């Protein structure tokens, strides 16, 4: 049973969690912003996914504010969760590797990543339902040309949906606490990179290039995956060369392009 709340301890954990998330955003996002958008803006054709598109200054400020605000909300949730965990809240999370062994701990870390990625795909695809998209997810798609600070620039309701699916596996399956931290940090860092608007390829074979998600912002209703392209391939929502997309073409599979020949689907090679 959880004891009476120690508000000082709770506040300390919340502050640390909030500052950690915001620090990751501004350190990683700031690095890519300065390296490309400040120092190399003049030669955007050599590095930018969409060389002809840039956010207006007011859009950039708005994205910075929204992403920072939502990560503060996320930090408050995380800090509260950590406090509850340390004060008797019962979850399958464990602190000693010997409880399950190294093989399970490492394997479950991979499982956590895959589960979060899959749940994020289905949540994201649900946000592209016509009504939800127009009233909630459209906030995020105002930024057709992405930058690192667009990563969590979204409606707070959408952010809370992604927070919920991210935390869901922690209440069902035993994971080591450090596995949770590593996966959560990985997800945030690579989401920043994938929203950078910079043409980048990861050394990790499972991680899609930044153009994969950038195309989602350009074409709207396709490429719903977060890190793995597996889910889009499985459901046929990976962008195809022989299909037409747009903000009013819902469903994730596009419409037949003018003059496109029927036959085997021609998926874009990322």
C-alpha positions as CSV (number, residue, x, y, z in Angstrom):
1,X,0.0,0.0,0.0
2,X,1.3,3.5,-0.8
3,X,2.0,5.6,2.3
4,X,1.0,9.2,2.8
5,X,2.5,11.4,0.0
6,X,5.8,13.0,0.8
7,X,5.2,16.1,-1.4
8,X,8.9,17.2,-1.2
9,X,10.2,13.9,-2.5
10,X,7.4,13.8,-5.2
11,X,8.2,17.3,-6.3
12,X,12.0,16.5,-6.5
13,X,11.4,13.5,-8.7
14,X,9.0,15.5,-10.9
15,X,11.5,18.3,-11.3
16,X,14.3,15.9,-12.2
17,X,12.1,14.1,-14.7
18,X,10.8,17.3,-16.4
19,X,14.3,18.7,-16.6
20,X,15.7,15.5,-18.1
21,X,13.1,15.3,-20.9
22,X,13.5,19.0,-21.7
23,X,17.3,18.7,-21.6
24,X,17.3,15.9,-24.1
25,X,15.0,17.9,-26.4
26,X,17.1,21.0,-26.3
27,X,20.5,19.3,-26.4
28,X,19.7,16.9,-29.2
29,X,17.3,19.2,-31.0
30,X,19.6,22.2,-30.5
31,X,22.6,20.3,-31.9
32,X,20.8,19.5,-35.2
33,X,19.2,23.0,-35.3
34,X,22.5,24.8,-35.0
35,X,24.5,22.4,-37.2
36,X,22.1,22.5,-40.1
37,X,19.4,25.2,-39.8
38,X,21.9,27.9,-38.6
39,X,25.3,27.0,-40.0
40,X,24.2,25.3,-43.2
41,X,20.9,27.0,-44.1
42,X,22.5,28.4,-47.3
43,X,23.1,24.9,-48.8
44,X,19.8,23.2,-47.7
45,X,19.7,21.2,-51.0
46,X,22.7,19.1,-49.8
47,X,21.1,18.0,-46.5
48,X,17.4,18.9,-46.1
49,X,14.6,16.4,-46.8
50,X,12.5,19.3,-48.1
51,X,15.0,21.9,-49.4
52,X,12.3,24.4,-50.5
53,X,10.3,24.3,-47.3
54,X,11.2,26.0,-44.0
55,X,9.0,26.8,-41.0
56,X,8.2,30.4,-40.5
57,X,9.9,31.9,-37.4
58,X,6.5,32.0,-35.6
59,X,5.9,28.3,-36.4
60,X,9.4,27.4,-35.1
61,X,8.7,29.3,-31.8
62,X,5.3,27.6,-31.5
63,X,6.9,24.2,-32.1
64,X,9.5,24.9,-29.5
65,X,6.9,25.9,-26.9
66,X,4.5,23.0,-27.6
67,X,7.3,20.4,-27.5
68,X,8.7,21.8,-24.3
69,X,5.3,22.1,-22.7
70,X,4.3,18.5,-23.6
71,X,7.6,17.1,-22.3
72,X,7.0,18.9,-19.1
73,X,3.7,17.1,-18.9
74,X,5.4,13.9,-19.7
75,X,8.1,14.5,-17.0
76,X,5.3,15.2,-14.5
77,X,3.8,11.8,-15.3
78,X,7.1,10.0,-15.3
79,X,8.2,11.6,-12.0
80,X,4.9,10.7,-10.4
81,X,5.1,7.1,-11.7
82,X,8.7,6.8,-10.3
83,X,7.6,8.2,-6.9
84,X,4.7,5.7,-6.8
85,X,7.0,2.9,-7.8
86,X,9.4,3.7,-5.0
87,X,6.7,4.0,-2.4
88,X,4.8,0.8,-2.8
89,X,2.9,1.0,-6.1
90,X,2.8,-2.6,-7.4
91,X,4.0,-3.1,-10.9
92,X,6.0,-6.0,-12.6
93,X,9.1,-3.7,-12.8
94,X,12.1,-5.2,-11.0
95,X,15.4,-3.7,-9.8
96,X,17.6,-6.8,-9.4
97,X,18.9,-8.5,-12.6
98,X,19.2,-11.7,-10.7
99,X,15.4,-11.9,-10.2
100,X,15.1,-13.0,-13.9
101,X,18.6,-13.3,-15.2
102,X,20.6,-11.5,-17.9
103,X,19.1,-13.4,-20.8
104,X,15.6,-12.4,-19.8
105,X,16.6,-8.9,-19.0
106,X,18.2,-8.3,-22.3
107,X,15.5,-10.1,-24.3
108,X,12.7,-8.2,-22.4
109,X,14.5,-4.9,-23.3
110,X,14.2,-5.7,-27.0
111,X,10.6,-6.8,-26.4
112,X,9.7,-3.5,-24.7
113,X,11.1,-1.6,-27.6
114,X,9.1,-3.7,-30.1
115,X,5.9,-3.4,-28.0
116,X,6.1,0.3,-27.7
117,X,6.9,0.7,-31.4
118,X,3.9,-1.5,-32.3
119,X,1.5,0.3,-30.0
120,X,2.7,3.6,-31.2
121,X,2.0,2.5,-34.8
122,X,-1.6,1.6,-34.0
123,X,-2.2,4.7,-31.9
124,X,-0.8,6.9,-34.6
125,X,-2.9,5.2,-37.3
126,X,-6.0,5.7,-35.1
127,X,-5.2,9.4,-34.9
128,X,-5.4,9.5,-38.7
129,X,-9.1,8.6,-38.6
130,X,-10.9,11.5,-40.3
131,X,-12.6,13.1,-37.2
132,X,-9.7,12.6,-34.8
133,X,-7.2,13.8,-37.4
134,X,-9.1,17.0,-38.1
135,X,-9.6,17.9,-34.4
136,X,-6.5,16.5,-32.7
137,X,-3.7,15.2,-34.9
138,X,-3.9,18.0,-37.3
139,X,-2.0,20.1,-34.8
140,X,1.1,18.1,-35.4
141,X,0.6,18.1,-39.2
142,X,0.6,21.8,-39.4
143,X,4.4,21.4,-39.6
144,X,4.8,19.9,-43.1
145,X,8.4,20.8,-43.0
146,X,9.7,19.2,-39.8
147,X,12.5,20.4,-37.5
148,X,13.9,18.8,-34.4
149,X,11.6,20.9,-32.2
150,X,8.5,19.5,-33.9
151,X,8.9,16.1,-32.2
152,X,6.3,16.7,-29.5
153,X,4.6,19.8,-31.0
154,X,1.1,18.3,-30.8
155,X,-2.2,18.5,-29.1
156,X,-1.8,17.6,-25.4
157,X,-4.5,14.9,-25.8
158,X,-2.4,13.3,-28.5
159,X,0.7,13.5,-26.4
160,X,-1.2,11.8,-23.5
161,X,-2.4,9.0,-25.8
162,X,1.2,8.3,-26.8
163,X,2.3,8.4,-23.1
164,X,-0.4,5.9,-22.3
165,X,0.6,3.3,-24.9
166,X,4.3,3.8,-23.9
167,X,3.6,3.0,-20.3
168,X,1.0,0.3,-20.9
169,X,3.5,-2.7,-21.2
170,X,5.1,-1.7,-17.8
171,X,1.9,-2.8,-16.1
172,X,1.7,-6.2,-17.8
173,X,5.2,-7.6,-18.3
174,X,8.3,-7.6,-15.9
175,X,11.0,-5.2,-17.2
176,X,14.2,-4.1,-15.4
177,X,14.0,-0.4,-14.4
178,X,17.2,0.4,-16.4
179,X,15.7,-1.3,-19.5
180,X,12.8,1.1,-19.2
181,X,15.0,4.1,-18.9
182,X,17.2,3.1,-21.9
183,X,14.2,2.4,-24.2
184,X,12.4,5.6,-23.2
185,X,15.5,7.7,-23.8
186,X,16.2,5.9,-27.1
187,X,12.6,6.5,-28.3
188,X,12.8,10.3,-27.5
189,X,16.2,10.8,-29.0
190,X,15.4,9.0,-32.3
191,X,12.0,10.7,-32.5
192,X,13.9,14.0,-32.4
193,X,16.2,12.9,-35.1
194,X,13.4,11.5,-37.3
195,X,11.7,14.9,-37.0
196,X,14.9,16.8,-37.8
197,X,14.1,17.4,-41.4
198,X,17.7,16.4,-42.2
199,X,18.4,13.5,-44.5
200,X,20.0,11.0,-42.1
201,X,20.5,7.2,-42.1
202,X,21.0,5.3,-38.9
203,X,23.8,2.8,-38.3
204,X,21.2,0.7,-36.5
205,X,19.7,-1.7,-39.1
206,X,16.2,-1.6,-37.6
207,X,16.0,2.2,-37.5
208,X,14.4,3.7,-40.6
209,X,16.0,6.8,-42.2
210,X,14.7,10.3,-41.3
211,X,13.1,10.5,-44.8
212,X,10.7,7.7,-43.8
213,X,8.9,9.9,-41.2
214,X,9.5,13.1,-43.1
215,X,7.5,11.6,-46.0
216,X,4.7,11.1,-43.4
217,X,4.5,14.8,-42.9
218,X,4.6,15.5,-46.7
219,X,2.0,12.9,-47.7
220,X,0.0,12.8,-44.4
221,X,-1.8,9.4,-44.4
222,X,1.0,6.8,-44.8
223,X,4.2,5.8,-43.0
224,X,2.7,5.6,-39.5
225,X,5.5,3.7,-37.9
226,X,7.7,5.2,-35.2
227,X,11.1,3.5,-35.7
228,X,10.5,0.2,-37.3
229,X,9.1,0.1,-40.9
230,X,7.8,-3.4,-40.2
231,X,4.3,-2.4,-39.2
232,X,3.8,-0.3,-42.3
233,X,5.0,-3.1,-44.5
234,X,2.8,-5.6,-42.6
235,X,-0.4,-3.5,-43.1
236,X,0.4,-2.0,-46.5
237,X,0.7,1.6,-45.3
238,X,4.3,2.2,-46.4
239,X,4.3,4.9,-49.1
240,X,4.1,3.6,-52.6
241,X,5.4,5.1,-55.8
242,X,2.2,4.1,-57.7
243,X,-0.3,5.7,-55.2
244,X,-1.5,9.2,-54.6
245,X,-1.5,10.7,-51.2
246,X,-2.6,14.0,-49.5
247,X,-4.3,15.5,-46.5
248,X,-7.8,14.4,-47.7
249,X,-6.8,10.9,-48.8
250,X,-7.5,8.9,-45.7
251,X,-6.9,5.2,-44.9
252,X,-3.2,4.9,-45.1
253,X,-3.0,3.2,-48.5
254,X,-3.5,6.1,-50.8
255,X,-5.4,6.2,-54.1
256,X,-4.3,5.0,-57.5
257,X,-2.0,7.5,-59.2
258,X,-3.0,8.8,-62.6
259,X,-1.5,6.5,-65.2
260,X,-0.2,4.0,-62.7
261,X,-0.1,0.4,-64.0
262,X,-1.8,-2.3,-61.9
263,X,0.3,-5.1,-60.6
264,X,2.8,-5.6,-57.8
265,X,2.9,-2.7,-55.3
266,X,5.9,-0.4,-55.8
267,X,6.9,0.6,-52.3
268,X,9.3,3.5,-51.9
269,X,12.8,2.3,-51.0
270,X,14.1,4.0,-47.9
